[in-house]
Every structure is written in C-alpha cells, then in structure tokens.
Amino acid sequence: MSSSSNRIKTYEDFVKVHGLLLAASGLPQSLHLQLFQKLTTETFDGGAFFQIEPCGDGRQRRLLLTSDFMPKQSNVFLVDHAWTFRLSDAYKQLQEVPGLAQRMASLMCVDIGVASDSEDMDLVNAHENGVVSNVEEVLQSEIRSAREKDDGNVKWLELEELNIDDDMLLSLNLSSKFPDLQALSLCGNKLENVEIVVQEVIKFKNLRALWLNNNLVLEKCDQQMEEVILQRCPGLEIFNSRFTSKFGEWALGFCGEVYVKDNPSSLHQSDHPLQSVTSLDLSDRCIHNLINKAFSPAEIPSLSHLNIRGNSLEQNSVCELLELLKGFPSLQSLEVDIPGPLGESAIEILKSLPTLSVLNGVSASKILEDGKHVIDSMLQPRLPEWTTDQPLTDRVLSAMWLYLMTYRLADEEKIDETSVWYFMDELGSALRHSDKPNFRVAPFLFMPEGKLVSAVSYTILWPIQNVYKGDECTRDFLFGIGEDKQRSARLTAWFHTPQNYFIQEYEKHCKKLHMKNLTYLPTKSSTMERLCCGDGCALRVYTDIPQVEEYLTRPEFIITTEPKDADIIWTSMQVDEDMKRATGITDQQYINQFPFESCLVMKHHLAETVQQAHGSPEWLQPTYNLETHLSQLIGDYHVRKRDGHNNLWILKPWNMARTIDTTVTDDLSAIIRLMETGPKVCQKYIEHPALFQGRKFDLRYIVLVRSMDLLEIFLADVFWVRLANNPYTLDRHSFFEYETHFTVMNYGRKFSHMNTPEFMREFEREHQVKWLDIHQKVKNMIRSVFEAAAVTHPEMQCSKSRAIYGVDVMLDNSFQPKLLEVTYCPDCMRACKYDTEAVVTGEVVKGGDFFNYVFGCLFLNETSHVSPI
C-alpha cells in the first residue's frame, strides 16, 4: 500500500492514531480539532498574536501578547523546533551545520560582540588609526565638565572598554592630571601587567573606589596585588565591586546612590551625609563585618529597605547582627540569605525584627501563616556567561541548558535508549518561567502517515489563564513537579538560588557520612555442602546464557531446556514470583541471584549501601542520588567552586549498562536538567585517572558469591582491561567524544582486546609499579563492598542462592582503586574466549574452562582458579 493511502485525512483518523499523545500532552479536548487543522495545514500563526521583546539589558527575550484578549483554553499554536539532536552529536553539529551556531547564539542572546571577519579587520584598522580608542577625548570631556563645577577638580573617572593597554596607561599619566580622583573605573580594557597597574594606581592618595573588572591582570595576579593597593591607598573602600575592610560612609553612600559620578563627595564631608538614604543594596559586596560606625541608625536613620544577600558576615554573630538591625526604626523590608548570617529560620528573623513587613520579597504575615523557615521570591535568573574571545559554538554549548527541552521516542516494540533534546523556535524560546504561568507547552509528534517513521516533532502552546494585551506570556519550566520532587532545588538550573542553604545541607550530609563505621565481618570458612543429586546423576542446569550453554562441559553438570526440571537456574532474567509461576520454578532450586541484590547492582542503591556502612571511603567517589539528594549535590558543587576545586561530574542512570545515557559535565544547570531523562546518580568524575599509553582504562573483575551470611566470596583469577580508543584529555569538547572518556567498546564500536598478562607487564614498565600491590588493594576494596551489603542488608542471605558479579574498577593517578559499579550476570565472553594467566601464581587459565571452574567453586566447593577474599 502506498504511503499516500495511509495518510491521515480526517479528524477521526487523527484522534485514533494520536489518542495517547493527545492525552499525554494535557491539551484540552476542546482544542484537539483546532490542533488537527493547524497540523495538516502547517499553520504557524503565532506571529499574529505575540511579539518577542528584548529584556535584561539584551541578555534575555520575553514574549508579549499583542492581541487585545485571549481567553483561557481558547487557542492552540504550533511552535517549530529550531534544532533537534542527541547530546553526543551537539558539538559536531554546531561545527558542521551551516548557520546553526549563529541561529542558536542569536536565539539565546549570546551573539553579542561577535563580528564578521571583515568587521574584525575594520576594527583593527580603526584601532591603528586612533579611532577606536577615544581616551584623550574622554579625558578632555571630563576636564571640561569638572570646570563647570565649584572646585573644578575631576573626582570620578570612567575609562571603560577603551582598549587601554599597559603602555597606554603609563602614557596617560592620570595621577598628575587628576590628583584628587576618588573613583576610577578601568573596566573592560586590556591591562595585563601587575607591576604597571599597581604602580599607577597607588599614586592616587585620595582614592575611595577602584574597578579593574574584566581585565586580564586580574587573572594573572594573586592576593598580593590587592594587599599592596589597599596598603598604599589607605582610604580605598571599594575594590573591584567588593567592599574592603575599610568600607564606611563613602561605600555606603555609593550603594545608596548618594555619591554618583555627577555628584561625587568632597574631601570635607558634611555631618550625616547618609540621612536621606531609605534603600541600601549591599548584596554581593564581600562584607565580612557589618558592624561599622557608618552603618548605624544614627547615620542612616531613614533606612527602610536593606539587601545584604551574598555576604558571609562571618565576623559577626547572629545575635550581634539582629541587635544591630533592630536599631533601625524604619526598617520594613529585608533581603538576606536563609540560612545565612541571620540564622536558618525566616520565622525567627521576623520575631527578632518586629518592624519588618517584608522578608525576601514575601510578606511577613504570609511567612508566619505558612510557617516557612526558608523563603525566597526574588530569585535572579541565570544568564549566559562568556568571554569576548569565546567561539559561538562554546557559548551555545554553555548556555543551552537554560533553553533545552527533551523527549524520548518509543513505538510498539521498544523505547529509544537515548533521549532527544531540542530547542523551540524563537517564539517558544522567549517564554520565560513563572510559578503562576498563563501558558502551557508540550512536545507533540505528528505522524501524518500514521507511523513513527513519518513523525514530525512540534511543541504545542495554549493559554491556561485569561491573557490581556501587553501581558508577558510565561510557562512553568517545572510543570507538574512539586516539592516532593525537589522543585525548589531543581529551579537552580535556571535561577540563582540561596547557596548557603545548599551548602548547609551538604555539610549535614558530610557529617552524617563521617559518623558511619562498619563492624568487621570475619571470613567464613568453606564449610558449605557440596551439591549432588541423590541418585548420583549430573546436576541439571537451565540457562538462557549462550556462553554457559556452550562452555559448561563438566560431567557433573548437564544442560536442560525446562526450568522446572533443573537443579540450578542460571539466567539473565530476574526471577520473581511472576516468573516462578510462569515457569514452574520452586524455592528448592538453586538460582544465580540473591534476594535484594539490587543493593549492589543498581547504582543508587550501591552508593547508599556503601555510605550506610562505610560513610565516605577513599575508594568511592562522592556520589549523590539526584532523586533524593539534589540539594546536597548542589551544596557540594558550590563548595568546590568556592574553593577553586575541580567540578567535573559524571551522571549515570540508576540501572542501565554500557554507559547508555551517561554524561560528563561541569555545568550545574546541565546536571539538574539531565534528571529529566530518567533517574540518575551524579558522581564526582575521576579527572586524573591512571592512564595506559595515554588512554583511559578500567578493569572488570569477576566475584563469586557462595554465601552472604558470614561472607563467603571469591575472586576469579581472570580479569580483563577495557581501553578507551582515543588519548585522554580534559578538553571540554572531548566530553562529547564517547571513545575518549568511556571504555566499553564491544557494542558496535572499534574494539581491541589486550591480553591481561601483557597489560600488567606493560603497565608495570610504564609506571614503575608492582601490579600485585594494586591487585591486593582491589581485593581489599571488593571485600569491603560485599561486607557493606552483608551488614546493611542481611535479608540478602539465601541458602539456595549462588551468583557471580562483575565489579568494575578504575585506578586514579596514585594507583588507588575506585569503585565504578557492580553488575549482575556480567558478560563473560572475554573470559571464555581468551586464555590468560593467574595474577598471583602465573598459572595458565584456559578460557574454555571459565564456567567449569565457576560452577565448581559455587556448587562443588572447589577453589581452582579462584581465591577467597
């Protein structure tokens, strides 16, 4: 039948094919017909109803309604998708698809300051001709302006983004031209030399404020430069937008808009110059001590609004600060981090400061009514950040997590393992967030031929409130996600949420982990009974694993095709009650899995098991279940960023193998947004692993478990190395390269096997280490892992259970083992296919005998080619 005959032509056919998609979208049934009509006619009529408008100094866009009125649920609009991709393909597509990076950069407002090659050349020529740098012109203008004032002296000088370099700064001789200067801004220039900058700055003896922001000199200097400037400019109160320890009336006057460029202070101040200040924004000023002669009710008696967010104030106690603020008789509105310098509770702050009517943008009465201790309604949006020399591709990759949306394809047979990410077009991407939105969006796959292969993806947009002309159109970025799913923490992907709260949650988490201490379990001697049939016949084995069927050749075992007839069930399927009923399996048969083994083989449970028993052992990287511990992860991220530590993380699905849906990133917004593709753990990436000939590798060990009751476990003499194909690098673009950061290559990728003995010898030679020392550390670690499971989950013990597990291990650059994961029913094809040598004895181990000695150990109490641990 031709495709044209299958094409959807009627509304009834549309509903029949798309019924589940319509229900999942949440679109009201009254709009289904209109959606069908617009889809079949490809009608994109949003431009007749909406207008995109720049906002936030051009760093964002918003969507406004231009029609007079749009009633709730009255219309549905098609939003096209500007770019649809798999995450691993993002960097390559941005580089190779013509115009893609430019469009995405424009859509996200990160194309500011980008010039074409011809424009760049014009700028260079203009600079050479003295056109770009108008420094002298600016200086003359400042002098003329000053002469019009009473004293005729320039006290405030702004020389911003004028391409001033070190040589030009010297030639300008600013200190002789402006000896009374109190405020100097050199932001956004090309200053690099620390000695020259310090030399010129310290000539200003009356300087109160200095801004060197966005100059390379700040990246090259250390704390010493600031110390010298502060020492030689004793009156400096503001340095690079931060308050110095000498801040006082001038700095407060600057923040209170008493002192501005057109109205600088004089050196001979009048009494109480801050008396008229009613609002004071001291946010993010790096203030350590607020108790200051200038900051007092006597000097600022009219203060009614105060913002002290983003300041540690660690030199003041909570009581001291509350007592200070209580003295301001007119203080009605306060913004402060909670938890923070005033404590952990909004309610306690309000009780201590009874004059407050608004705290963090929320009315005091509502806070007391709701009983909320941590509140904040003034979240500032995260805006993309970039440097002027950063390529468009990198800007897009950094900013995209503020705009991306996702879905996963599925048909009647299976669900796609890899999620699809997409950008809505310019109209859709201009929708900003609101907790009380007036519009809703949903992805929708239109299948004009009735099959998934013909699908075209759109986003549909419809009003969920009455909207009036000029209203901003908004959507809820976390629609349907409440606090039970960590809504407030997840908003961190788009907004600057209170860091102190998350840091405190992280510190509580660390304290809890440090209190854990496992009680040691003695190794059980090998006293378990050897299995045998009562009639002396071979043990019947049912298996669905080809390697077992092929390589289990011992006469003590025989393969059977009927599960109900078997003595031993060795399967890759989970044996639950439903499977038992369907196959006739009974509790008297031996099964190759332990009850509750998910505490080991599911990544989030593995981390919980280890942490419950050992706390935070050296061999487990910091690991967070994002479904339950997102706040603690965010706190950890902030602490690492604050302390200048590496912040590279790897996200892994709870229960997927072969690194499916696994991502490496240092972007906090990306970490949070990736939760949308399924439950994950977030683990600190081993950024400095041990390398083999420049490539990353990990090790697969096979652990045999006879008993979890007084642990009886063995390590197979066979283990193997898995090598990445590409040389290891931490270049940001490499995070999109699977074959650089991942090692599982035997599923459709270039695969090269290396014999284990050869690897050990070459590794010892390359790194001058003894592999036996490393091997012993790995054994100790594996023992600790299974001890943790035995102690925290005693319900795992079952006399009819025997199993093998794959344990994946990586070495850091100090050759310390790190646990990656534990795998149920591991793929042992390599163990069966290749002969090798035992690590300790050097004895030859035949690959074809692998399952013979595995079954011999587990069911016949033998110890050939295994060692107890």
N, C-alpha and C positions, 0 to 999 in steps of 0.2 A: 504494500500500500504506500502511495506517495506521501511525503510529509505534508503536502498541501491539504490532503484529505483528512489528516489528523489535526489540522489547525483549529484552535478554539474560535468559534464564530458566535456562539450565543452566551448570554449571561448564565444560563443554567449549566452549560459545559464548564464555564469559568469557575463557578462555585463547586462543581463536582471535583474538578482537578485540584483546586486551591483551597478547599474547605479547611484543612488542617492549618495551612499557612495563614489564612484569614483569622482563624480562632487564636492562633499563637500571637498574631500581631497586636491584638487588642482593639483593632479598628471597629467602631460601632457598625452594626449590621445595616443601619440606615445609609451608610456611606459605601457599601460594597458595590452597588451598581455604578455609582459615580467613579469609583476606582477602576472598575472594568472598562468603562468608556474611555477614561484617560489613558489607560494602559494600551488598549487596542488602537487608539489614535495617536499615541505618543505625544500627549498634550502636556507640555511644561509651561503652565500659565502663572507660576509664582511671581514673575516679574510684574504682573498687573496688580498685585496685591501687596507686595513687600518692597522694601528698599534697604540696601546694605549701606551702613554708615560707619566710618572710622571712629574709633574712640581710644581712650587710654594713650594719648599722645601718639596715635598712629600705630600702636603696637597690638591692637585688637580691632575687631569689627563687631558690630551688632546689627540685628535685624529689626526693622521697624515696620509696623503695619501702615500702609498708605491709603487703603480703602477706609470709608467712613466707619464701618462697623462690621464685625464678623462674629456671628453668634456661635455659641458653643456647639461643637459637632455638626457644623453646617457645611463644611467643605473638606476635601482631601486633595493634597498636592503631591505630585511626583518630584522627588529630588534625585538627580542623577548622581552617579558615583564617579568622582574625578580620577580616582586611582584605586585599583583593587590588586592585592598582591599577597604572596606568602612572605612571612617575615624574613626568611633566609634569602629571599630574592630582592629585598628592598634596595640595598646599596647598589647592586648590579644594575637594576632597572633605572635608578636615578642617574646613573652614569651613562647608560646606553640609549635610553628612550629620548629622542629629541624633544626639547621643550618641557619635559616632565618636571625636572628640578626647578625650572623657572616658575612654572604654574604653581607648584606646591609652595614654593617660597613666598610667592605673592599671596596665596590663599592664607598662609599663616603669618603674614606681615613680617617675614624675616629677610625680605629682599632690600631692606633699607640700606643705603650706602653701597649698593652694587652698581658698578659702572661697566659699560662695554669696553672692549679693548681700545676703540677709538677715543672714547671718553677718558679712559685712563691716560692715553698719550696726551690728550689736551690738557689734563691736569698737570702732568709732568712739565709740559712746555710752559704752562701758566706759572707754575712754581718757579721755574728757571727765570722767567721774565719779571718776577716780583709781583705777580698779580694775585696769587692765592694768599700769600702772607701779607696781610694789611696791618701788621703790627704797629708801624710808625703812625699810620693813620689813626689807629685806635688810641695810641698814646696821646697824640695831639688833641683828639676829641676829649679825652679825659682831662687834659690840662685846661682846655677852654671852658669845660663845664665847671671845673673847680674854681676858676677865676670869677665866675658869676656868683659863687657863694661867699660868705663873710670872710673866711680866713684864707681862701684861695689855695688851700692845700688839698692834694688828692689823698684820700684816706682808704679808698676802696677801689681795687683794680681787678678787672676780669679780662684775662688774656686766654680765652678758651678756644680750643680747636683751631689754632692758627699755625700749626706745623712748626712751632718753635722747637728747635733742637738745642743741644748743649752749647754749641758755638754762638748761636743767635742770642741765647740767654746771657752769655758773657758780654756780647757786644751791646746789648740794650742798656746795661749799667743802670738798672732800675732803682737801686738804692740811692744813687745820687740825684736822680730826677724826682723821686717820691720818698723823701726821708721820713715822712710822718705816716707812712702807709700802715693801716691796721688790718686790712683784709686783702689777701692776694689769692686769686684763683688762676692756676695754670693747668686746669683740667684738659685732658684730651689732646695733649701735644706730643712731642717726640723726644722727651727728656729721658736720657739713659744713664748718664754719668753721675754716680752718687756724690763724688767729691765736689763736682762743679755745682750741683744743686744745693748741697749743704753750704758751700762757700758763699753763694749768692743770697740764699735765704737768711742766713744768720746776720746779715748786715742790717736787717730791719729790726731796730730795737724796740719799736712800739707795736709789733705785730700781734694781733689778737686771734686771727684766723688764717689758716693756710690750707689750700686744696691742691693736691698733686694727683688727684684721682685720674685713672686711665692714662698713665704714663708708664713706660717700660721700667723706669727707675724703681718703681715700687716692687716689681717682680725680682729685681736684682739685689735690692737692699735687704738688710736684716734689721733687727731691733735697734742696732747701734745707731743707725741714721736718725731714727726718731728721737732717741735719747739725746744725741748731740744737739739737734734742733731745739728740743724742749729746754735743754740746759742753757743754750746761747740766746734763746728768745723767751725770757722768763715770764712774759705776760701772755704767752700763747694759750688760748683756751679751747680752740678747735683745730684739730689736725686731721685732714682727710675725712671730714664729716663727723669725726668722733670727738667727744669731749676729752680734754686732757684732765689730769688730776688737779689742775689749777683753774678749772672752769669756775665761773662766777657770774657776775651781773652782765658782762658783755655776751657770753654764750647764751645765757637765758634770754637776754634781750633780742638776740638774733633769732632764736626759736620762737619768741613771742612777737616777732615782726616789729619790734621797737627799732632795732637797728637794721636797716636795709641799705642798699647801695646809694639810694637818693637821700638817705637820712642817716649817715654814719655817726657814731658817737664822737664826742670831743674828748680830749685827754682830761679835761676838768669837768667831771660829771656833776650834774645837779643831784640833790638828795632824792632818793627813792625814785629812780627813773622807770621802775617796773610797776608802778602803782596802777597804771591803766590796763595792764595785761589781764585779760579774762580767760584766754585759752593758750595752753602751752603744750606743744608737741615735742616731747623729748624721746620719742621712740628711736631705738637702734642707735643710740649715741655712745654705747660702750661705757656707760656710767657705772662705777663700782661703789661709789659712796654718795648718797643723795643729801646727806646732812651737810649743809653748806650755808654760810652766812647769807648769801644772796637768795637762796631758795628757802624762804621763810615767810610766814604770814605777815610779818612786819614789812617786808619788801614787796610782796605780791598779794596785797590784801583782797583784791577783787577776783582772784583766780577761781573760775567755776568749772573749767574743763581741763583735765590733765591726762596726757598719754605717756606712760613710762614703759610701754612694751619693749621687749628686746634688750633690756638692760639687766645684767646679773645682780647688781646691788649687793654683792656678796659681803661687803664690809659692814652692812647694816643688818641688824636682826629684824625679824618680823615685828616685834613689839616696838622697836625704835621707829620703824617706818610708819606704822599705824599711828603712833603717837604724834609724829611729825605731820602727817596728813590730816589728822583730827583737828589740828590747829588752824586750818584754813576754813574760815567761817562760811565762805560762799561756794565751797567745792560741791558740785552737784553731779558731775559726770567724770568717771574714771575709766581709763583703759589700762589693763595690766595683764601680764601673762599669768594664767592659772592652770596648774600650780606654778608658783613663782615666788618672787621676793616677799609677797604679802601672804603667803601660805597656800594651802591646797583647796580652799573652800570659798566659793563666792558668797555663800551664806554667812560665813564667819567674817568676811571682809565687810559685808553690809551691816552686820551687827556692831562692828568696831567703828564704822564710819556712818553714823546715822543720817548725816546730811545728804548722802548720795541718793539720787533718784534714778541714775542710770549707771550700769556697770557693764563694760564691754558691749555697749550698744543695746543692752537688754534692760528693760525697766526693772527697778528693784522689786516692785510688787509682784511681777511675774516670776522673778527668780525665787522669791520666798514662797510664792504659791506653788510653783512646780517642784521646789525642793532640790534644784540642781546645784551641784557643787562646782562643776566645770562648765562654763558657758562662754560663748563667743559668737557674735553675729556679724563681726566685721572682718571676715576672712578676706585677705587680699589675694587676687588671682596670681598664679604663677605665670609669668610672662617669659617667652623665649629669651635666652641669653646667648650672645655670640660675640666674637671679636670681628673687627672690620676686615681682617685678612682671612677669615674662615670661609672656605668654599661653600657655595649654596647647598651642595649635597650634604655636607656635615651639619649645616644649620637645619635643614629639613629633618634629618635623622634625629637631631636633638629635640626639635620642637614637636615632632609628630604625635607624641603621646598625649598632647593636650587636645588633639582633634580626632584621633583614630576611633573607629568603631569596628566590630568584629561579628562574624557568624561562622558556622561550620556546616558544610554540605552533608547531606545524607540522602540515600534513596532506600528502596525496599530491601536491598541486600546488606548494606553496611553504612556506617558513619565514617566520614573522612577523618583521618587521624590528625591532619594538620589544619589549623584554623585559617580562615581568610580574614585579612584586615583590609579596611577601605576608608577612604575619605569621602564624605559627602561633598557635593559641589560647593561653589562659593556661597550660594544661598543657604544651604543646610549648615555649612561650617560656621556661618555667622550667628547661629543660635547659641546664646550663652546660657550658663546654668542658673537655675533658681530652685530653691526648695519648694516654692509655690509656683510652678510653671503654668503658662497659659497654652502651651502646645505640647504635643507628644509626637515622637518619631518611632519608627520600627522598620527594620530591614524587611524587604519583601522580594521573593524570587518569582518572577512571572515566567510561566512556561507556555509560550504561545503554541507549541506543538504538543503540549500535554506531557512531555518527558523532561527529565532533569537536563538532558544534553542540550535542550533548546533554551534553557533558563537565562533570563536577563535580570540582573540584580538592580533594585532601586531601594530608596528609602521613601517611606510614605510619611506625610506630615499632616496633622489635623489639629484644630483648636479644641482644647478641653475646658476652656473658660470663655466667657464673652470678652472680646478684644476690641478696643476702640482705636481710632486713628491716632497715630503717634506713639502708641504703646510699644515698648520693646517686646519682641517675641522671644520666649525662653523655653527651655526644656529642662528636665531633671536628668542630669548626667548619670544618676544612680537610681533610675526609676525602679520601684519595687524592692529596693534594698534598704532595710531599716537598720536600727542599731543592733539587732540580733545578728546581723551580718556585717557589723563593724562599719556602718555608714560614715560616721564622723572621721574615722581613721582613713577610710578609702578616699574621702574628699581631698586628702593630702596630695593626690595625683594632680589636682588642678588648682589647689589653693595653699597658701602658707598657713598651716595650722599651728597651734601652740607647741613649739618644740619642747618646752620644759615638761609638759605633761607626758610626752612620749619618752623623754629621757628618764623621767622618774619611773615610768612603767618598766623600762629596760633595766634600770638599776634594781628594782624589786625582783625582776626575773633573775638577774645575776646572783643576787643574794640568796634566792631560793635554791639555785643550782649549786652554789658553793656549800650548802648545808648537806648535800647528798653524800653518802658514804656507804658503799656496798659491803655487806658482810660476806667474807670469803667463803666459797663453797669448796670442800675437798673433792678431789677427783675420785670417782667411784672405780673400784677395781672391776676387771672384766669378769663378772660372775653371772651374766645373763645366760639363760639356757639356749643351747644350740637348737635351731628349729629342725624338726624332722617329721615326716609323715609316719603315722602309726603302723602302716603296712610296709614301711621301708622304701616306698616308691619315691620318685623325684617330687620336689615341691613344684606345684603348678603355679605359673606366673601369668597373669593377664597384663598386657601393656598396650598402650596406643603410641608408644615412642619407637620409631623405626630403629634407632641405634641399639636399644635394649633387645629388640626382637632379633637383630642381626648379630650382635656381639656377645650376648649371654649364651655361652656354649657349654658351660659346665654340666656334667651329667646329673648333678644334684638338683638341677632346675629344668623344667620343661615349659614351653610356652603353650598357653591355652587361649582360645578365642572367646570363651564365655566367662565374664566376670564372676558369675555366681558359682562357678566350679573352681575358682582359683584359690590357692592358699595365700598368694601375695598379689595385691593390686598395685601396679606401678604405672601411674597415669599422669598426664599433664593437666587433666581436668580437676576441678575442685570436687571432692567427694562430700556432698552434703546430703541431707535427708531425702531431698527430691531425687538425687541421682541413685541413692541406695534403693529407693522404692522402684525406680525405673529399671534397674539392672539386677536387682536381687542381691546386692552386696550386703553382708551382715557384719555385725560387730566382732565376729570371731575371726575375720580375715585380717591379715596384715596389710597396711596401707602406707604408701610412701609420703605421708604428710602428717604433721602433728596438729592437734586441736589448737586454735588460736595462734597459729604460726604467723598470722598477719602482723603480730607484734614485731616480727623480724623482716618480713618480705614486703611490707608496704612502707614506703619511705617516711611518711609522717609518723607512723607507729614505731618504726625503728628508732627514730630520733627521740621520741618520748620514752621508749624503753631504756635506752642508754642514759638519758638525762635523769630518769627516775632513780636509776641505780647508781650511776657514777657522777652525776652532775654535769660537768663540762670537761671531760677528759681530753688530753692533748691530741688524741688520735681522731676526735670527731670535730670537724669544723663547726663553728656556730651555725645552728640550724633552727629555722622557725617554720611552724605550720601556719601558713598565711590565713587559713580559715579560722584560726583561734588566737594567733599571736602576732597579728599585723602591727599592733601598737608597739610591741616590744622590738620588732624588727625596725620600725621607723626610728625608735629611740636609739638603737644600735647604730643605724645609718648616720643619724645626726651627730652622735658622739665621735664616730670615725671621721666624719667631715670636719668637725670642730678641731679635732686633734691632728688633722693632716694625715690620717692613715688611709691606706688603700680601701676603696669601697666597691670592689668588683664582686658580684654575686652571681650564682647560678640558680636558676629556677627549674625544678623538676616536678612533673606530675606525680601524684601520690602512687599511681600504680600502672605506669607504662614502662615498657622496656625499650631498648635500642635507642635511647636518647630522643624518643619522639616528644615533640612539644617542649623541648628543653632549650633554655635561652641563657646566654651570658650577657650581663649588662651592669653598668654602674649608675644607671638612671633610676632614681627613686620613683618617678612617675611611671616608668616602664614596668618596674617591679609590681606596682599596685595594679596597673591596668592588665597585666598578664594573668591576674586572677580570673579575669572574665572568660578565659578559655578552659577553665576547669581547675579543680583543687590542686594546690601545689605546695611544696616546701621551698623555702628560699635558704640557700646555704652559702656561707662565705666561700668564694672561689679561691682555689689554691693558685694564687697568681704566680708563685715561684716554685713550680714542681721540679723534681729531678728530671733531667732530660736524657734521652739516649740518642746520641749522634744528632743533637739539636732538635729532636722531636719529642713530643709529649707521649707518655705511655701509661697504661695501668696494667694490673695483674689480676688474673682470675684464679682464685683458689677454690678447691672443692672440699667441703666439710661434710663428714659422715656423722650422723647423729643416731646413736642406738637408744639413748635414754636422756630425758630432761630431768629425771628425778635423781639427784646426786649425779650431776652431769657426766655423761659418757660420750665423748666426741673424739673424732679422729680427723687428721688432715691427710688427704691423699698426697702421695709423693709427686703426682702430676700437677703442675700448674702451668699456665701459659701467659705470655705477654701479648698485649694488644697495642699496636703502634698507630699513632696518627700518621697521615700521609704527608702533611706539609710541615715545614720547620715552624717551631713555636715562636709566637710573637704576641705582644700585648697591644699592638697597633689596634685602634678602635675599629677599623674596618675589618679586621680579621675576625671579629666576633660573629660576623655573618658567614664565615667560612667553616663549614662542618669539619672538613678534613684537617683543620689546624687545631681545633680545640676539643675534638671528640675522637674516640679510638675504635668504636665499633664499626668495622668496615665490611663485615661479611654478609651484608644485606643490600646487594645491588651497587656497591662501591668498589673501587680498586682495593683489592685485599692481598696482602703479602704476609705469609706466615714466617715466623722466625723460630727456629728450634730453641727450646728453653736453655739447654746447656750452653749453646753458642751465645745466647743473650747474656747469661750470667758471666761468662768469661770476658766478653767484650765490655760489659758494664763495669766489672771489677777493674779492667785495664783502663777504661776511660776515666773513672772517678777515684781510683786508688782506694777502694773499699773492699771488704770481705763480705760476699753475699751471705754467708752463714750467719753473720751478725744481724743483717737485715732480716733474714728468714726467722730468726728467733724472736725479733721484735714483732713481726707479723703474727707468729703463733701466739704470743702473749696477748696481742690485741684481739685476735679472734676468740681466744678463750674468754676474755673479758666481755665480749659481745654476747656470747651464749650464756655466760653467768648472769648477765643483766636480765636476759629473758627468763631464765630459770627462777630468779629471785622475785621479779616483779610479776611474773605470770606462771605461777605453779600449776595452773589449770592446763598448761601445755602437756603435762605428762600423760602418756597413754601407753600401756604395755603392748598394744598392738600397732604402734607407730614406729616406723624406721624411715629415715629420709636423708637425702643429700641436698646441700645448698651451695650455690655459688656465692662466694664472697669477693667483691671487687675492691681492690686496694690501690691507692696511689702513694707515691713517695714524694715528700717535699724536698727542697734542695739541701736539707740537712739529713736526708735519707731516713726521716721518721715516717712510719706508715700512717696513712689517713684512710679511714673507712669511707667508702663511697656508697655501697648498697649491698644488700643480701637478696639473692634471687632464688625463688622456688623452682625446683625441677630444671636446673640450668642446662643449656645446650652444651652437650659434651662431645660434639662431633670431632673437635680437635684432639681431645683426649683419646678418642677411639682411632683416629686416622694416623697419628704420628707416634712413633717410638720416641722415648726420651730417657733421661737418667734421673734417678732419685737425687734430691738436693744434698742429703746428708751422706748417704752411703756410696753414691755414684753408680749404683746397680742399674742395669738396663731394665726399663719398664716398657713392655710391649703394648702398643696402643690397642691392639685387638683384644687384649685381656682386661681392659679397663673395667667393664661391667662384671666380669668374672670375679675380680677381687673386691669390687664394691659390694656385690651381693654376698661374697664370702665373709666380709667384715660385718655387715649388718645382720645377716641371718645365720651364719655358721660360726660366729665368734672368732674369725681368723684376723690376723693383723698383717698379712702380706701386702707390701707396697702402701701401707698407711702408717701413721704414727699418732699415738694418743696425745691430746693436748688438754 
